[in-house]
Amino acid sequence: MKFRILPAFAFATFGLCASSVWAKELLQDRALESFRSVDGWHGVAAVVAVPEKAEFKTSGEGRIVVNGDIKDLKIPYLLTKDEYGDVHIELEFMVPRGSNSGVYVMGRYEVQILDSFGRPRFGSGDLGGIYERFDPSRPKEKQGFEGTPPKANAAKSPGEWQKMEIFFRAPRFDVAGNKTRDATFEKVFVNGVLVQENATTTGPTRSAPMEGDAARGPIAIQGDHGPIAIRSFQVIPMADADQVRLAELDAYWANVSRAVNEGDFEAYQATCHDEGVLVGGTKKYSQPLAAALARWKKDFGDTREGRVKAEVAFRFSKRLGDATTAHETGIFRFISQPAGEPPKVEYIHLEGLLVKKQDGWKILMEYQRGPATEAEWQALENSK
């Protein structure tokens, strides 16, 4: 099986860990080895679309997967052997004129594939659309519902190779099995054009081969609506976005600690937003963080020159946020020790509001609520 490491910049926007995530190409010399056994799908060496027809001409045996040369209602869905949750999919495909297929992530949530070339008006049933759901128990005019049309028609002409990229987050469930978050297409690109962003679906879309929401499932390609050829099918499991965010924030606070401990004022200043605010709960004040930095600069110099030893550490009780914002609640312990004097230890209740910029996380508001106790500090350690 062939793998490739994706470059670090490919993961920055979508919450992946570049050091541990591999792209897996599902189409190998034995074209269908990564898929469940079904009739009708096979590997060919070459494929071209018949002009003005919903047909292919194929030749040889090879790693390009097709579901036949013409539309065949008996062709089943092609499903991967492996199952996925959060996943990044890269698909290179071709459809002839008027053909129709779809990528069902987890076998449940469809991104539509259609010959939509040149259409000035388009909807959820066109290329790059998140297909509608269907409920026959609803009134006839409302049986089809939801669905998200693409932001643009990025379709190439029939017979051309096209590329689709899908960044997908699986539904989330609590310990009792209740769904707490719907399936979400964070990004979908068609031929390099962004066509979906944070599009959700409350359940499986119409004609899904698998029923009900789930945490994991196979990736399926629709086979009975028309010919489709696939020459590359890559899957990259994505790390949980919350875990990635917390790891980034842990690194942020570790850098703050290092800067204070070493007296590295420039590094500490770089962790602060240019328009940051410092709020003092005990003395009841609010001021620009820049003003506080101007006061603290001498203290950093004393630490750097060895006149004072300083140490700060952080523990958190509540951590809320998304990919670009964070609200951190906890306690910090600050120890200062001028040369020849005993150390002074302070525990302070802290709330921090942070935003993620191009150069990393920055603290936008630091709220030092008031004194904490050593027992409260130890309780946070014991609650990990």
C-alpha positions as CSV (number, residue, x, y, z in Angstrom):
1,M,0.0,0.0,0.0
2,K,1.4,3.4,-0.9
3,F,1.4,6.3,1.5
4,R,2.7,9.8,1.4
5,I,3.3,12.4,4.2
6,L,1.4,15.6,3.6
7,P,3.4,18.8,4.1
8,A,2.8,20.8,7.3
9,F,1.0,23.7,5.6
10,A,-1.7,21.3,4.3
11,F,-2.9,20.7,7.8
12,A,-2.8,24.2,9.3
13,T,-6.3,25.3,8.3
14,F,-8.1,22.0,9.0
15,G,-6.8,20.8,12.3
16,L,-4.5,17.9,11.4
17,C,-1.3,16.7,12.9
18,A,1.2,16.6,10.1
19,S,3.7,14.5,12.0
20,S,1.4,11.5,12.5
21,V,-1.1,11.5,9.6
22,W,-0.6,9.7,6.4
23,A,-2.4,9.8,3.1
24,K,-3.5,6.4,1.9
25,E,-4.1,5.8,-1.8
26,L,-6.9,3.2,-2.2
27,L,-6.3,2.5,-5.9
28,Q,-3.3,0.2,-6.4
29,D,-2.2,-2.3,-9.0
30,R,-5.1,-4.5,-7.8
31,A,-7.6,-1.7,-8.2
32,L,-10.4,-3.0,-6.0
33,E,-8.2,-4.4,-3.1
34,S,-9.3,-1.7,-0.7
35,F,-13.0,-2.1,-1.3
36,R,-15.7,-4.6,-0.4
37,S,-16.4,-7.2,-3.0
38,V,-19.2,-6.1,-5.4
39,D,-20.2,-7.0,-8.9
40,G,-20.0,-4.5,-11.8
41,W,-17.0,-2.4,-10.7
42,H,-13.6,-3.3,-12.3
43,G,-10.2,-1.8,-13.1
44,V,-9.2,-0.6,-16.5
45,A,-6.0,0.8,-18.1
46,A,-7.6,3.6,-20.1
47,V,-11.0,5.3,-20.3
48,V,-12.5,8.1,-22.5
49,A,-15.9,9.6,-22.6
50,V,-18.1,9.1,-25.7
51,P,-18.9,12.6,-27.0
52,E,-22.5,13.7,-26.4
53,K,-23.4,10.3,-24.7
54,A,-23.5,9.1,-21.1
55,E,-21.0,6.4,-22.1
56,F,-17.4,5.4,-21.7
57,K,-15.0,3.5,-23.9
58,T,-12.6,1.5,-21.8
59,S,-9.6,-0.7,-22.5
60,G,-7.2,-3.0,-20.8
61,E,-6.9,-3.9,-17.1
62,G,-5.5,-1.5,-14.7
63,R,-6.0,0.7,-11.6
64,I,-8.6,3.1,-13.0
65,V,-11.9,2.0,-11.4
66,V,-15.1,2.2,-13.4
67,N,-18.7,0.9,-12.9
68,G,-19.2,0.0,-16.5
69,D,-19.4,1.8,-19.9
70,I,-23.1,2.7,-19.7
71,K,-25.7,3.4,-17.0
72,D,-26.8,0.2,-15.3
73,L,-29.4,0.3,-12.5
74,K,-28.1,-3.0,-11.1
75,I,-24.6,-1.7,-10.3
76,P,-24.3,-1.5,-6.5
77,Y,-22.4,1.1,-4.3
78,L,-18.7,0.7,-4.0
79,L,-17.7,0.7,-0.3
80,T,-14.3,0.9,1.3
81,K,-13.3,-2.0,3.5
82,D,-12.0,0.4,6.2
83,E,-14.3,2.7,8.1
84,Y,-13.6,6.4,8.9
85,G,-14.8,9.2,11.1
86,D,-13.2,12.6,10.6
87,V,-11.6,12.3,7.2
88,H,-10.0,14.2,4.4
89,I,-10.8,12.7,1.0
90,E,-9.1,13.5,-2.4
91,L,-10.9,12.0,-5.4
92,E,-9.9,12.3,-9.1
93,F,-12.8,11.3,-11.3
94,M,-14.4,11.5,-14.7
95,V,-18.0,11.4,-15.8
96,P,-19.5,11.4,-19.4
97,R,-22.2,13.7,-20.6
98,G,-25.2,13.7,-18.3
99,S,-23.9,11.2,-15.8
100,N,-24.5,11.1,-12.1
101,S,-22.8,9.6,-9.0
102,G,-21.9,10.7,-5.5
103,V,-19.4,10.3,-2.6
104,Y,-21.2,9.1,0.5
105,V,-18.9,9.8,3.4
106,M,-19.4,7.2,6.1
107,G,-21.9,5.6,3.6
108,R,-24.4,8.2,4.8
109,Y,-23.7,11.8,3.7
110,E,-23.5,12.5,0.0
111,V,-21.4,15.1,-1.9
112,Q,-23.0,15.0,-5.3
113,I,-21.1,14.2,-8.5
114,L,-23.0,15.3,-11.7
115,D,-22.2,16.5,-15.1
116,S,-23.1,20.1,-14.2
117,F,-20.9,21.8,-16.8
118,G,-22.1,25.2,-17.9
119,R,-25.2,25.4,-15.7
120,P,-25.9,29.0,-14.8
121,R,-28.3,27.8,-12.0
122,F,-27.5,25.0,-9.7
123,G,-28.6,23.4,-6.5
124,S,-27.9,20.7,-4.0
125,G,-28.2,18.0,-6.7
126,D,-25.3,19.5,-8.8
127,L,-21.6,18.8,-8.6
128,G,-20.3,19.7,-5.1
129,G,-23.7,20.0,-3.5
130,I,-24.6,18.3,-0.2
131,Y,-27.6,16.2,-1.4
132,E,-31.0,16.6,0.2
133,R,-32.5,14.3,2.8
134,F,-35.7,12.4,2.1
135,D,-38.7,11.4,4.3
136,P,-41.7,9.7,2.6
137,S,-43.8,10.3,5.7
138,R,-43.7,14.1,5.1
139,P,-46.2,15.9,2.9
140,K,-45.3,15.2,-0.8
141,E,-43.9,18.7,-1.5
142,K,-41.7,18.5,1.6
143,Q,-40.4,14.9,1.4
144,G,-37.1,16.2,0.1
145,F,-35.5,18.6,2.6
146,E,-32.3,20.2,3.7
147,G,-29.5,19.9,1.1
148,T,-26.8,22.6,0.5
149,P,-26.1,23.9,-3.0
150,P,-22.5,24.5,-3.9
151,K,-21.2,28.1,-3.7
152,A,-20.1,28.0,-7.3
153,N,-20.4,25.8,-10.4
154,A,-16.8,24.5,-10.7
155,A,-17.6,21.6,-13.1
156,K,-15.4,20.9,-16.0
157,S,-16.8,19.6,-19.3
158,P,-17.8,15.9,-19.5
159,G,-14.9,13.6,-20.3
160,E,-12.3,15.7,-18.4
161,W,-10.6,14.5,-15.2
162,Q,-11.8,16.5,-12.2
163,K,-10.8,16.7,-8.6
164,M,-12.8,16.8,-5.4
165,E,-11.5,17.4,-1.9
166,I,-13.7,16.8,1.1
167,F,-12.8,17.8,4.7
168,F,-15.5,16.0,6.9
169,R,-16.3,15.9,10.6
170,A,-18.3,12.9,11.8
171,P,-21.3,13.4,14.1
172,R,-20.5,13.5,17.9
173,F,-22.3,11.5,20.6
174,D,-22.4,11.7,24.4
175,V,-21.8,8.7,26.6
176,A,-25.5,7.8,26.5
177,G,-25.4,7.7,22.7
178,N,-27.3,10.9,22.1
179,K,-26.1,13.0,19.2
180,T,-24.5,16.2,20.3
181,R,-23.3,17.5,16.9
182,D,-24.4,16.9,13.3
183,A,-22.2,15.6,10.5
184,T,-20.3,18.6,9.1
185,F,-18.5,19.2,5.8
186,E,-15.9,21.8,6.9
187,K,-14.7,22.4,3.4
188,V,-15.4,20.9,0.0
189,F,-13.3,21.9,-3.1
190,V,-14.2,21.0,-6.7
191,N,-11.3,21.6,-9.1
192,G,-9.7,23.9,-6.6
193,V,-12.8,26.0,-6.0
194,L,-14.4,26.2,-2.5
195,V,-18.0,25.0,-2.9
196,Q,-18.9,24.1,0.7
197,E,-17.9,25.5,4.1
198,N,-19.3,24.3,7.4
199,A,-22.3,22.7,5.8
200,T,-24.2,20.3,8.1
201,T,-26.7,17.6,7.6
202,T,-29.0,16.4,10.4
203,G,-28.9,12.8,9.1
204,P,-28.2,10.5,6.2
205,T,-28.9,12.1,2.8
206,R,-31.2,10.6,0.2
207,S,-30.4,7.1,-1.2
208,A,-27.6,6.6,1.4
209,P,-26.6,2.9,1.4
210,M,-26.4,3.0,5.3
211,E,-29.0,4.1,7.7
212,G,-28.9,6.3,10.8
213,D,-26.1,8.5,12.2
214,A,-22.9,6.8,13.4
215,A,-19.4,7.8,14.6
216,R,-17.7,5.8,11.8
217,G,-18.5,4.2,8.5
218,P,-17.1,3.3,5.0
219,I,-16.8,5.7,2.1
220,A,-19.2,4.8,-0.7
221,I,-19.4,5.7,-4.4
222,Q,-22.8,5.5,-6.0
223,G,-22.8,3.1,-8.9
224,D,-26.4,2.9,-10.4
225,H,-27.0,6.4,-11.6
226,G,-24.4,6.5,-14.5
227,P,-20.8,5.8,-15.4
228,I,-18.0,7.2,-13.3
229,A,-14.3,6.6,-13.6
230,I,-11.9,7.1,-10.6
231,R,-8.1,7.3,-11.1
232,S,-7.1,8.4,-7.6
233,F,-8.9,7.9,-4.3
234,Q,-6.9,9.1,-1.3
235,V,-8.1,9.2,2.4
236,I,-6.4,11.0,5.2
237,P,-7.8,10.4,8.7
238,M,-8.1,13.8,10.5
239,A,-7.2,14.4,14.1
240,D,-10.0,15.5,16.4
241,A,-10.2,19.3,16.1
242,D,-10.7,19.9,19.8
243,Q,-7.6,17.8,20.6
244,V,-5.5,19.7,18.1
245,R,-6.7,23.0,19.5
246,L,-5.9,22.0,23.1
247,A,-2.5,20.7,22.0
248,E,-1.8,24.1,20.4
249,L,-2.9,25.9,23.5
250,D,-0.8,23.8,25.7
251,A,2.2,24.7,23.6
252,Y,1.2,28.4,23.8
253,W,1.0,28.3,27.6
254,A,4.3,26.4,27.8
255,N,5.9,29.1,25.7
256,V,4.5,31.8,28.0
257,S,6.0,29.9,31.0
258,R,9.4,29.6,29.3
259,A,9.5,33.3,28.4
260,V,8.7,34.3,32.0
261,N,11.1,31.8,33.5
262,E,14.0,32.9,31.2
263,G,13.2,36.6,31.2
264,D,12.6,36.6,27.4
265,F,10.5,39.7,27.1
266,E,10.3,39.7,23.3
267,A,8.9,36.1,23.3
268,Y,6.4,37.0,26.0
269,Q,5.3,40.1,24.1
270,A,4.8,38.0,21.0
271,T,2.2,35.9,22.8
272,C,0.0,39.0,23.3
273,H,-2.5,40.5,20.9
274,D,-1.7,44.1,19.8
275,E,-5.1,45.2,21.1
276,G,-5.0,43.0,24.2
277,V,-6.7,44.0,27.5
278,L,-5.6,43.2,31.1
279,V,-8.4,43.1,33.7
280,G,-7.7,43.1,37.4
281,G,-10.5,41.7,39.5
282,T,-9.1,42.5,43.0
283,K,-8.1,46.1,42.2
284,K,-11.0,46.4,39.7
285,Y,-9.2,47.9,36.7
286,S,-9.0,47.4,32.9
287,Q,-6.2,48.7,30.8
288,P,-4.4,47.9,27.5
289,L,-2.1,44.9,27.8
290,A,0.6,47.1,26.1
291,A,0.6,49.3,29.2
292,A,1.2,46.3,31.5
293,L,3.9,45.0,29.2
294,A,5.7,48.4,29.5
295,R,5.6,48.0,33.3
296,W,6.7,44.3,33.3
297,K,9.7,44.9,30.9
298,K,12.0,45.8,33.8
299,D,11.0,42.6,35.7
300,F,11.9,40.5,32.7
301,G,15.3,42.2,32.5
302,D,15.9,41.4,36.2
303,T,15.1,37.8,35.5
304,R,17.3,37.6,32.5
305,E,20.2,39.2,34.3
306,G,19.8,36.8,37.3
307,R,18.7,39.4,39.9
308,V,15.4,37.6,40.3
309,K,14.2,34.1,39.7
310,A,10.7,33.8,38.3
311,E,8.5,30.9,37.5
312,V,4.9,30.7,36.2
313,A,2.7,27.7,35.6
314,F,-0.9,27.2,34.5
315,R,-3.7,24.7,35.2
316,F,-7.2,24.8,33.8
317,S,-10.6,23.9,34.9
318,K,-12.6,24.8,31.8
319,R,-11.4,25.2,28.2
320,L,-13.9,26.3,25.6
321,G,-13.4,27.3,21.9
322,D,-13.2,26.4,18.3
323,A,-10.5,26.5,15.6
324,T,-9.7,30.2,16.0
325,T,-11.0,31.2,19.5
326,A,-10.5,30.0,23.0
327,H,-11.7,30.8,26.5
328,E,-9.5,29.3,29.1
329,T,-10.4,29.3,32.8
330,G,-8.0,28.2,35.6
331,I,-5.3,29.2,38.0
332,F,-1.7,30.4,37.5
333,R,1.0,30.0,40.1
334,F,3.7,32.7,40.1
335,I,6.9,32.4,42.1
336,S,9.3,35.2,42.3
337,Q,12.6,35.2,44.3
338,P,14.9,38.2,44.4
339,A,18.6,37.2,45.0
340,G,19.2,36.3,48.6
341,E,15.5,36.4,49.6
342,P,12.9,33.7,50.2
343,P,10.5,32.9,47.3
344,K,7.1,34.5,47.2
345,V,4.3,32.2,45.8
346,E,1.0,33.6,44.5
347,Y,-2.0,31.7,43.1
348,I,-4.3,33.7,40.9
349,H,-7.7,32.8,39.3
350,L,-7.3,33.4,35.6
351,E,-9.6,33.7,32.6
352,G,-8.0,34.1,29.2
353,L,-9.7,35.0,25.9
354,L,-7.4,34.0,23.0
355,V,-7.7,34.3,19.2
356,K,-5.7,32.4,16.6
357,K,-3.9,34.6,14.1
358,Q,-1.6,33.6,11.2
359,D,1.4,33.6,13.5
360,G,-0.3,31.6,16.2
361,W,-2.5,32.0,19.3
362,K,-2.6,35.5,21.0
363,I,-4.1,36.5,24.3
364,L,-6.8,39.1,23.7
365,M,-8.0,39.5,27.2
366,E,-6.3,38.4,30.5
367,Y,-8.6,38.6,33.4
368,Q,-6.9,38.1,36.8
369,R,-10.0,37.5,38.9
370,G,-8.4,37.3,42.3
371,P,-6.3,35.2,44.7
372,A,-6.6,31.4,44.7
373,T,-5.4,29.0,47.3
374,E,-2.8,26.2,47.1
375,A,-5.6,23.7,47.8
376,E,-7.5,25.0,44.7
377,W,-4.3,24.7,42.7
378,Q,-3.7,21.1,43.8
379,A,-7.4,20.2,43.1
380,L,-6.8,21.1,39.4
381,E,-3.8,18.8,39.3
382,N,-5.8,16.0,40.9
383,S,-8.7,16.5,38.5
384,K,-6.7,15.8,35.4
